[in-house]
């Protein structure tokens, strides 16, 4: 199952919006949400790693055979 980073980002944004108090606890939680939001955004837009496949050269490539041997 793949993670839905955009949905996670949306919920974290909403949580940040609901914590708009001026108290110390709200400010600390918003700071922690900032860190989480940055991590989710980085994961959402990270490019997947590619697997490199090395192919062996083929023998006689480009030589055409006539059907009469």
Secondary structure, 3 states (H helix, E strand, C coil): CCCCHHHHHHHHHHHHHHCCCCCHHHHHHHHHHHHHHHHHHHHHHCCCCCCCCCCCCCCCCCCCCCCCC
